[in-house]
Amino acid sequence: MPHDIVVGVDGSPAGIAAAHWAAREAERRGAGLTVVHAWYRHARPAPYVPMDSNEHDWAEQLLREAVRSVRAAHPGLRITARLVCDATVATLLAASADADLLVLGSLGLGALGGFVTGSVSQRVVGRSARPVVLVRAGRTTADEHLPATDGIAPEEIPETPYRQVVLGLRTDRPGDEVIEFAFDAARRRDTGLRVVHAFRTPPRSAPAPSVPLVSPAPEGPAAPSPQPPAQALADEERTLTAVLRPWLEKYPTVRVTETVTEQRAAAALVRAGQDAGLLVVGRHTTDHRLGVHTGPVTHAALHHVGCPVAVVPHD
């Protein structure tokens, strides 16, 4: 039996967009949806609470309106509402401990057209043991699908194909959880999966002078010389194909496109995510000892990609 999907709402447009995205994902998985709102009792009433209300009643109303909005659009979905008086990050992490997925909204769009993640979402992404999806404000059903013809909205034509899922993958530490999440997402949407692997070759060393300036040092093991660009690209392509082979056998209906490019991984993923319906990236849980850490590539994806971004933790 699938576990619920958990979504955190805070009354913002991004939170509502995240709730509706989470509801659609729950329907795709045959799961229920748990809508969570955390509030905290301040010594003085928070400035956002109306004068004729108190913090608890205001939080209760906020949660009730979010659930009402989702129920109106998804009448057959099993929805559970949870109002918790505690710190937001702790509440979200605890609520999603046994969930398949945690969904959060972004705070909005920055100058570069991507996520502006706040301290809450950054800390949750960096600490969650479950996959976390960030959804930006204004994201709708239509954005998940390819453009429909003749001005007809995708929700009016259920057969309108989904946009492809994009997976950013390292071949040295691929992470089975990340790969499976991406393949499963593409399968549920009956869409293609584009796997993007970016690499950098070490710079070529300068040629040695024809006449040695000092006495030659004793000979030792020779350092490996950089590979020619074409050979390095071919090697990376073979490695990626080998990593994906068992997953292609496990998910034979998923149409996979492999893209190997020599450039910065962050730039490659931001470009690939421009027309995607979902971007999937990994987060190594063993890369840091203290504090919250998402890695530079994941950080770039969260800040500069407009489609929903799934961050999947793995060893």
Contacts in CASP RR format, 6 or more apart in sequence:
PFRMAT RR
TARGET T0000
AUTHOR 0000-0000-0000
METHOD contacts of the structure
MODEL  1
MPHDIVVGVDGSPAGIAAAHWAAREAERRGAGLTVVHAWYRHARPAPYVP
MDSNEHDWAEQLLREAVRSVRAAHPGLRITARLVCDATVATLLAASADAD
LLVLGSLGLGALGGFVTGSVSQRVVGRSARPVVLVRAGRTTADEHLPATD
GIAPEEIPETPYRQVVLGLRTDRPGDEVIEFAFDAARRRDTGLRVVHAFR
TPPRSAPAPSVPLVSPAPEGPAAPSPQPPAQALADEERTLTAVLRPWLEK
YPTVRVTETVTEQRAAAALVRAGQDAGLLVVGRHTTDHRLGVHTGPVTHA
ALHHVGCPVAVVPHD
2 29 0 8 1.000
2 30 0 8 1.000
2 31 0 8 1.000
2 32 0 8 1.000
2 100 0 8 1.000
3 31 0 8 1.000
3 98 0 8 1.000
3 99 0 8 1.000
3 100 0 8 1.000
4 26 0 8 1.000
4 31 0 8 1.000
4 32 0 8 1.000
4 33 0 8 1.000
4 34 0 8 1.000
4 80 0 8 1.000
4 99 0 8 1.000
4 100 0 8 1.000
5 22 0 8 1.000
5 25 0 8 1.000
5 26 0 8 1.000
5 29 0 8 1.000
5 31 0 8 1.000
5 32 0 8 1.000
5 33 0 8 1.000
5 34 0 8 1.000
5 99 0 8 1.000
5 100 0 8 1.000
5 101 0 8 1.000
5 102 0 8 1.000
5 103 0 8 1.000
6 22 0 8 1.000
6 33 0 8 1.000
6 34 0 8 1.000
6 36 0 8 1.000
6 92 0 8 1.000
6 95 0 8 1.000
6 96 0 8 1.000
6 99 0 8 1.000
6 101 0 8 1.000
6 102 0 8 1.000
6 103 0 8 1.000
7 15 0 8 1.000
7 18 0 8 1.000
7 19 0 8 1.000
7 22 0 8 1.000
7 23 0 8 1.000
7 33 0 8 1.000
7 34 0 8 1.000
7 35 0 8 1.000
7 36 0 8 1.000
7 102 0 8 1.000
7 103 0 8 1.000
7 104 0 8 1.000
8 15 0 8 1.000
8 18 0 8 1.000
8 19 0 8 1.000
8 35 0 8 1.000
8 36 0 8 1.000
8 37 0 8 1.000
8 92 0 8 1.000
8 102 0 8 1.000
8 103 0 8 1.000
8 104 0 8 1.000
8 105 0 8 1.000
9 15 0 8 1.000
9 16 0 8 1.000
9 18 0 8 1.000
9 19 0 8 1.000
9 35 0 8 1.000
9 36 0 8 1.000
9 37 0 8 1.000
9 62 0 8 1.000
9 63 0 8 1.000
9 66 0 8 1.000
10 37 0 8 1.000
10 62 0 8 1.000
10 88 0 8 1.000
11 37 0 8 1.000
11 62 0 8 1.000
11 65 0 8 1.000
11 66 0 8 1.000
12 105 0 8 1.000
12 107 0 8 1.000
12 137 0 8 1.000
13 137 0 8 1.000
13 138 0 8 1.000
14 105 0 8 1.000
14 106 0 8 1.000
14 107 0 8 1.000
14 108 0 8 1.000
14 135 0 8 1.000
14 136 0 8 1.000
14 137 0 8 1.000
14 138 0 8 1.000
15 66 0 8 1.000
15 104 0 8 1.000
15 105 0 8 1.000
15 135 0 8 1.000
15 137 0 8 1.000
16 66 0 8 1.000
16 69 0 8 1.000
17 105 0 8 1.000
17 135 0 8 1.000
17 136 0 8 1.000
17 137 0 8 1.000
17 138 0 8 1.000
17 139 0 8 1.000
17 140 0 8 1.000
18 103 0 8 1.000
18 104 0 8 1.000
18 105 0 8 1.000
18 133 0 8 1.000
18 134 0 8 1.000
18 135 0 8 1.000
19 33 0 8 1.000
19 35 0 8 1.000
19 66 0 8 1.000
19 69 0 8 1.000
19 70 0 8 1.000
19 103 0 8 1.000
20 69 0 8 1.000
20 70 0 8 1.000
20 73 0 8 1.000
20 140 0 8 1.000
20 141 0 8 1.000
21 103 0 8 1.000
21 133 0 8 1.000
21 135 0 8 1.000
21 139 0 8 1.000
21 308 0 8 1.000
22 33 0 8 1.000
22 101 0 8 1.000
22 103 0 8 1.000
22 133 0 8 1.000
22 135 0 8 1.000
23 33 0 8 1.000
23 70 0 8 1.000
23 73 0 8 1.000
23 74 0 8 1.000
23 77 0 8 1.000
23 79 0 8 1.000
24 74 0 8 1.000
24 141 0 8 1.000
24 144 0 8 1.000
25 101 0 8 1.000
25 103 0 8 1.000
25 133 0 8 1.000
26 32 0 8 1.000
26 33 0 8 1.000
26 77 0 8 1.000
27 74 0 8 1.000
27 77 0 8 1.000
28 188 0 8 1.000
28 189 0 8 1.000
29 100 0 8 1.000
29 188 0 8 1.000
31 100 0 8 1.000
32 77 0 8 1.000
32 78 0 8 1.000
32 79 0 8 1.000
32 80 0 8 1.000
33 70 0 8 1.000
33 74 0 8 1.000
33 77 0 8 1.000
33 78 0 8 1.000
33 79 0 8 1.000
33 80 0 8 1.000
34 79 0 8 1.000
34 80 0 8 1.000
34 81 0 8 1.000
34 82 0 8 1.000
34 95 0 8 1.000
34 99 0 8 1.000
35 63 0 8 1.000
35 66 0 8 1.000
35 67 0 8 1.000
35 70 0 8 1.000
35 79 0 8 1.000
35 80 0 8 1.000
35 81 0 8 1.000
35 82 0 8 1.000
36 82 0 8 1.000
36 84 0 8 1.000
36 91 0 8 1.000
36 92 0 8 1.000
36 95 0 8 1.000
37 59 0 8 1.000
37 62 0 8 1.000
37 63 0 8 1.000
37 66 0 8 1.000
37 82 0 8 1.000
37 83 0 8 1.000
37 84 0 8 1.000
38 84 0 8 1.000
38 85 0 8 1.000
38 86 0 8 1.000
38 87 0 8 1.000
38 88 0 8 1.000
38 91 0 8 1.000
38 92 0 8 1.000
39 55 0 8 1.000
39 56 0 8 1.000
39 58 0 8 1.000
39 59 0 8 1.000
39 83 0 8 1.000
39 84 0 8 1.000
39 85 0 8 1.000
40 55 0 8 1.000
40 85 0 8 1.000
40 86 0 8 1.000
40 87 0 8 1.000
40 88 0 8 1.000
41 55 0 8 1.000
41 56 0 8 1.000
41 85 0 8 1.000
42 55 0 8 1.000
45 54 0 8 1.000
45 55 0 8 1.000
46 55 0 8 1.000
48 58 0 8 1.000
49 55 0 8 1.000
49 58 0 8 1.000
50 58 0 8 1.000
53 61 0 8 1.000
56 85 0 8 1.000
59 83 0 8 1.000
60 83 0 8 1.000
63 81 0 8 1.000
63 83 0 8 1.000
64 81 0 8 1.000
67 79 0 8 1.000
67 81 0 8 1.000
70 77 0 8 1.000
70 79 0 8 1.000
71 77 0 8 1.000
71 79 0 8 1.000
82 95 0 8 1.000
84 91 0 8 1.000
84 95 0 8 1.000
88 120 0 8 1.000
89 120 0 8 1.000
89 123 0 8 1.000
89 124 0 8 1.000
89 127 0 8 1.000
92 102 0 8 1.000
92 104 0 8 1.000
92 120 0 8 1.000
92 124 0 8 1.000
92 128 0 8 1.000
93 124 0 8 1.000
93 127 0 8 1.000
93 128 0 8 1.000
95 102 0 8 1.000
96 102 0 8 1.000
96 128 0 8 1.000
96 130 0 8 1.000
97 129 0 8 1.000
97 130 0 8 1.000
99 130 0 8 1.000
100 130 0 8 1.000
100 131 0 8 1.000
101 130 0 8 1.000
101 131 0 8 1.000
101 132 0 8 1.000
101 133 0 8 1.000
102 124 0 8 1.000
102 128 0 8 1.000
102 130 0 8 1.000
102 131 0 8 1.000
102 132 0 8 1.000
102 133 0 8 1.000
103 132 0 8 1.000
103 133 0 8 1.000
103 134 0 8 1.000
103 135 0 8 1.000
104 120 0 8 1.000
104 121 0 8 1.000
104 124 0 8 1.000
104 132 0 8 1.000
104 133 0 8 1.000
104 134 0 8 1.000
104 135 0 8 1.000
105 121 0 8 1.000
105 134 0 8 1.000
105 135 0 8 1.000
105 136 0 8 1.000
105 137 0 8 1.000
106 114 0 8 1.000
106 115 0 8 1.000
106 116 0 8 1.000
106 117 0 8 1.000
106 121 0 8 1.000
106 134 0 8 1.000
106 135 0 8 1.000
106 136 0 8 1.000
106 137 0 8 1.000
107 115 0 8 1.000
107 116 0 8 1.000
107 117 0 8 1.000
107 118 0 8 1.000
107 121 0 8 1.000
108 114 0 8 1.000
108 115 0 8 1.000
108 116 0 8 1.000
108 136 0 8 1.000
108 137 0 8 1.000
109 115 0 8 1.000
109 116 0 8 1.000
109 136 0 8 1.000
109 137 0 8 1.000
110 116 0 8 1.000
112 303 0 8 1.000
112 304 0 8 1.000
113 304 0 8 1.000
113 306 0 8 1.000
114 136 0 8 1.000
114 303 0 8 1.000
114 304 0 8 1.000
114 305 0 8 1.000
114 306 0 8 1.000
115 134 0 8 1.000
115 136 0 8 1.000
115 302 0 8 1.000
115 303 0 8 1.000
115 304 0 8 1.000
115 305 0 8 1.000
115 306 0 8 1.000
115 309 0 8 1.000
116 303 0 8 1.000
117 125 0 8 1.000
117 134 0 8 1.000
117 302 0 8 1.000
117 303 0 8 1.000
121 134 0 8 1.000
122 292 0 8 1.000
122 294 0 8 1.000
123 292 0 8 1.000
124 132 0 8 1.000
125 132 0 8 1.000
125 134 0 8 1.000
125 283 0 8 1.000
125 292 0 8 1.000
125 294 0 8 1.000
125 298 0 8 1.000
125 302 0 8 1.000
125 311 0 8 1.000
126 283 0 8 1.000
126 292 0 8 1.000
126 293 0 8 1.000
126 294 0 8 1.000
126 311 0 8 1.000
127 292 0 8 1.000
128 313 0 8 1.000
129 285 0 8 1.000
129 313 0 8 1.000
130 313 0 8 1.000
131 177 0 8 1.000
131 181 0 8 1.000
131 310 0 8 1.000
131 311 0 8 1.000
131 312 0 8 1.000
131 313 0 8 1.000
132 310 0 8 1.000
132 311 0 8 1.000
133 278 0 8 1.000
133 308 0 8 1.000
133 309 0 8 1.000
133 310 0 8 1.000
133 311 0 8 1.000
134 302 0 8 1.000
134 308 0 8 1.000
134 309 0 8 1.000
134 311 0 8 1.000
135 308 0 8 1.000
136 306 0 8 1.000
136 308 0 8 1.000
139 307 0 8 1.000
139 308 0 8 1.000
141 154 0 8 1.000
141 155 0 8 1.000
142 153 0 8 1.000
142 154 0 8 1.000
142 155 0 8 1.000
143 163 0 8 1.000
143 277 0 8 1.000
143 307 0 8 1.000
144 154 0 8 1.000
144 162 0 8 1.000
144 163 0 8 1.000
144 189 0 8 1.000
144 277 0 8 1.000
144 278 0 8 1.000
145 154 0 8 1.000
145 160 0 8 1.000
145 161 0 8 1.000
145 162 0 8 1.000
145 163 0 8 1.000
146 154 0 8 1.000
146 160 0 8 1.000
146 161 0 8 1.000
146 162 0 8 1.000
146 163 0 8 1.000
148 154 0 8 1.000
148 156 0 8 1.000
148 157 0 8 1.000
148 160 0 8 1.000
154 160 0 8 1.000
161 190 0 8 1.000
161 191 0 8 1.000
162 189 0 8 1.000
162 190 0 8 1.000
162 191 0 8 1.000
162 277 0 8 1.000
163 191 0 8 1.000
163 275 0 8 1.000
163 276 0 8 1.000
163 277 0 8 1.000
163 278 0 8 1.000
163 307 0 8 1.000
164 186 0 8 1.000
164 191 0 8 1.000
164 192 0 8 1.000
164 193 0 8 1.000
164 194 0 8 1.000
164 257 0 8 1.000
164 275 0 8 1.000
164 276 0 8 1.000
164 277 0 8 1.000
165 182 0 8 1.000
165 185 0 8 1.000
165 186 0 8 1.000
165 189 0 8 1.000
165 191 0 8 1.000
165 192 0 8 1.000
165 193 0 8 1.000
165 194 0 8 1.000
165 276 0 8 1.000
165 277 0 8 1.000
165 278 0 8 1.000
165 279 0 8 1.000
165 280 0 8 1.000
166 193 0 8 1.000
166 194 0 8 1.000
166 196 0 8 1.000
166 269 0 8 1.000
166 272 0 8 1.000
166 273 0 8 1.000
166 276 0 8 1.000
166 277 0 8 1.000
166 278 0 8 1.000
166 279 0 8 1.000
166 280 0 8 1.000
167 178 0 8 1.000
167 179 0 8 1.000
167 182 0 8 1.000
167 193 0 8 1.000
167 194 0 8 1.000
167 195 0 8 1.000
167 196 0 8 1.000
167 279 0 8 1.000
167 280 0 8 1.000
167 281 0 8 1.000
168 195 0 8 1.000
168 196 0 8 1.000
168 197 0 8 1.000
168 265 0 8 1.000
168 269 0 8 1.000
168 272 0 8 1.000
168 279 0 8 1.000
168 280 0 8 1.000
168 281 0 8 1.000
168 282 0 8 1.000
168 297 0 8 1.000
169 178 0 8 1.000
169 179 0 8 1.000
169 195 0 8 1.000
169 196 0 8 1.000
169 197 0 8 1.000
169 240 0 8 1.000
169 243 0 8 1.000
170 197 0 8 1.000
170 265 0 8 1.000
171 197 0 8 1.000
171 236 0 8 1.000
171 239 0 8 1.000
171 240 0 8 1.000
171 243 0 8 1.000
173 284 0 8 1.000
174 243 0 8 1.000
175 282 0 8 1.000
175 314 0 8 1.000
175 315 0 8 1.000
176 314 0 8 1.000
177 312 0 8 1.000
177 313 0 8 1.000
177 314 0 8 1.000
178 280 0 8 1.000
178 281 0 8 1.000
178 282 0 8 1.000
178 312 0 8 1.000
178 314 0 8 1.000
179 243 0 8 1.000
179 244 0 8 1.000
179 247 0 8 1.000
180 247 0 8 1.000
181 280 0 8 1.000
181 310 0 8 1.000
181 312 0 8 1.000
182 193 0 8 1.000
182 195 0 8 1.000
182 280 0 8 1.000
182 310 0 8 1.000
183 193 0 8 1.000
183 247 0 8 1.000
183 250 0 8 1.000
183 251 0 8 1.000
183 254 0 8 1.000
184 251 0 8 1.000
185 278 0 8 1.000
185 280 0 8 1.000
185 310 0 8 1.000
186 192 0 8 1.000
186 193 0 8 1.000
186 251 0 8 1.000
186 254 0 8 1.000
186 255 0 8 1.000
187 251 0 8 1.000
187 253 0 8 1.000
187 254 0 8 1.000
190 253 0 8 1.000
191 255 0 8 1.000
192 254 0 8 1.000
192 255 0 8 1.000
192 256 0 8 1.000
192 257 0 8 1.000
193 254 0 8 1.000
193 255 0 8 1.000
193 256 0 8 1.000
193 257 0 8 1.000
194 256 0 8 1.000
194 257 0 8 1.000
194 259 0 8 1.000
194 272 0 8 1.000
194 276 0 8 1.000
195 240 0 8 1.000
195 244 0 8 1.000
195 256 0 8 1.000
195 257 0 8 1.000
195 258 0 8 1.000
195 259 0 8 1.000
196 259 0 8 1.000
196 261 0 8 1.000
196 268 0 8 1.000
196 269 0 8 1.000
196 272 0 8 1.000
197 236 0 8 1.000
197 240 0 8 1.000
197 258 0 8 1.000
197 259 0 8 1.000
197 260 0 8 1.000
197 261 0 8 1.000
198 260 0 8 1.000
198 261 0 8 1.000
198 262 0 8 1.000
198 263 0 8 1.000
198 264 0 8 1.000
198 265 0 8 1.000
198 267 0 8 1.000
198 268 0 8 1.000
198 269 0 8 1.000
199 232 0 8 1.000
199 236 0 8 1.000
199 260 0 8 1.000
199 261 0 8 1.000
199 262 0 8 1.000
200 262 0 8 1.000
200 263 0 8 1.000
200 264 0 8 1.000
201 226 0 8 1.000
201 227 0 8 1.000
201 229 0 8 1.000
201 232 0 8 1.000
201 262 0 8 1.000
202 226 0 8 1.000
203 226 0 8 1.000
204 226 0 8 1.000
205 226 0 8 1.000
226 232 0 8 1.000
227 235 0 8 1.000
229 262 0 8 1.000
232 262 0 8 1.000
233 260 0 8 1.000
233 262 0 8 1.000
236 260 0 8 1.000
237 258 0 8 1.000
237 260 0 8 1.000
240 258 0 8 1.000
240 260 0 8 1.000
241 258 0 8 1.000
244 256 0 8 1.000
244 258 0 8 1.000
248 254 0 8 1.000
248 256 0 8 1.000
259 268 0 8 1.000
259 272 0 8 1.000
261 268 0 8 1.000
265 297 0 8 1.000
266 296 0 8 1.000
266 297 0 8 1.000
266 300 0 8 1.000
266 301 0 8 1.000
267 300 0 8 1.000
269 279 0 8 1.000
269 281 0 8 1.000
269 297 0 8 1.000
269 300 0 8 1.000
269 301 0 8 1.000
269 305 0 8 1.000
270 300 0 8 1.000
270 301 0 8 1.000
270 304 0 8 1.000
270 305 0 8 1.000
272 279 0 8 1.000
273 279 0 8 1.000
273 305 0 8 1.000
273 306 0 8 1.000
273 307 0 8 1.000
274 305 0 8 1.000
274 306 0 8 1.000
276 305 0 8 1.000
276 307 0 8 1.000
277 307 0 8 1.000
277 308 0 8 1.000
278 307 0 8 1.000
278 308 0 8 1.000
278 309 0 8 1.000
278 310 0 8 1.000
279 301 0 8 1.000
279 305 0 8 1.000
279 307 0 8 1.000
279 308 0 8 1.000
279 309 0 8 1.000
279 310 0 8 1.000
280 309 0 8 1.000
280 310 0 8 1.000
280 312 0 8 1.000
281 297 0 8 1.000
281 298 0 8 1.000
281 301 0 8 1.000
281 309 0 8 1.000
281 310 0 8 1.000
281 311 0 8 1.000
281 312 0 8 1.000
282 298 0 8 1.000
282 311 0 8 1.000
282 312 0 8 1.000
282 313 0 8 1.000
282 314 0 8 1.000
283 294 0 8 1.000
283 295 0 8 1.000
283 298 0 8 1.000
283 311 0 8 1.000
283 312 0 8 1.000
283 313 0 8 1.000
283 314 0 8 1.000
284 295 0 8 1.000
284 313 0 8 1.000
284 314 0 8 1.000
284 315 0 8 1.000
285 313 0 8 1.000
285 314 0 8 1.000
285 315 0 8 1.000
286 315 0 8 1.000
287 293 0 8 1.000
287 295 0 8 1.000
294 302 0 8 1.000
294 311 0 8 1.000
298 311 0 8 1.000
301 309 0 8 1.000
302 309 0 8 1.000
302 311 0 8 1.000
END
